């Protein structure tokens, strides 16, 4: 009887996990990985605290020029990049050297 209770508890727990994951709200718009906050980066699939820190450390040294550059971040490989691809963007850099033509 005790074994059955453990199996039932494990089954219920796994169902709760599945419904939580499936019920996760998709991102409304892609996240700019050069500008995103820690909270925004945490919304990305497969990105936790350690990877957020790695992304933020990387971008303090250099900006991402294209989304594929995220593979250069420690802990992010091609497989994770494929999962991230629909959810990330790199916005064009805004130049501060623009001249006003009169």
C-alpha positions in Angstrom: 0.0 0.0 0.0 2.8 2.3 0.8 4.5 1.7 -2.5 1.2 2.5 -4.3 1.1 5.9 -2.4 4.6 6.7 -3.6 3.7 5.9 -7.2 0.5 7.9 -7.0 2.4 10.9 -5.5 5.1 10.7 -8.2 2.4 10.5 -10.9 0.6 13.6 -9.6 3.8 15.5 -9.3 4.8 14.7 -12.8 1.4 15.8 -14.1 1.7 19.1 -12.2 5.1 19.7 -13.8 3.8 18.9 -17.3 0.8 21.2 -16.9 3.0 24.0 -15.5 5.4 23.7 -18.5 2.6 23.5 -21.1 0.8 26.3 -19.4 3.8 28.6 -19.6 3.0 31.8 -21.3 4.9 32.3 -24.6 6.8 35.5 -25.0 4.8 38.3 -26.6 7.7 39.6 -28.6 11.3 38.6 -29.1 13.9 39.8 -26.6 16.8 41.9 -27.6 19.8 40.1 -26.1 21.9 43.2 -26.0 19.3 45.2 -23.9 17.4 42.6 -22.0 17.2 42.6 -18.2 17.9 39.6 -16.0 14.2 39.1 -15.6 13.6 39.2 -19.4 16.5 36.8 -20.1 15.1 34.3 -17.5 11.9 34.0 -19.6 13.9 32.4 -22.4 13.7 28.6 -22.7 16.7 26.9 -21.2 18.1 30.0 -19.6 18.6 30.1 -15.8 20.6 32.2 -13.5 24.0 30.9 -14.5 23.4 31.4 -18.2 21.9 34.9 -17.6 25.1 35.9 -15.7 27.2 34.5 -18.6 25.1 36.4 -21.2 25.4 39.6 -19.2 29.2 39.1 -18.6 29.7 38.5 -22.4 27.8 41.6 -23.4 29.7 43.9 -21.0 32.8 43.0 -23.1 31.2 43.1 -26.5 27.8 43.5 -28.0 26.0 40.7 -29.9 26.1 41.6 -33.6 23.8 38.8 -34.7 21.7 36.3 -32.7 24.1 33.4 -33.6 26.8 35.2 -31.5 25.0 33.9 -28.4 26.7 30.5 -29.1 30.0 32.2 -28.0 28.6 32.5 -24.5 29.8 29.8 -22.2 27.1 27.2 -21.6 25.1 27.9 -24.8 25.6 25.6 -27.7 23.9 24.9 -31.0 21.1 22.8 -29.6 20.1 25.6 -27.1 20.5 28.2 -29.8 17.9 26.4 -31.9 15.5 26.6 -29.0 16.3 30.3 -28.4 16.2 31.4 -32.1 12.5 32.3 -32.3 12.6 34.3 -29.1 15.7 36.5 -29.5 16.8 39.4 -31.7 19.7 41.8 -31.9 18.4 45.3 -32.5 20.4 47.5 -34.9 22.8 49.8 -33.0 21.8 53.4 -32.9 24.5 55.7 -34.0 25.2 58.7 -31.9 27.2 60.3 -34.7 24.2 61.3 -36.9 24.3 64.6 -38.6 21.2 66.7 -39.1 20.9 67.8 -42.7 19.3 71.2 -43.1 
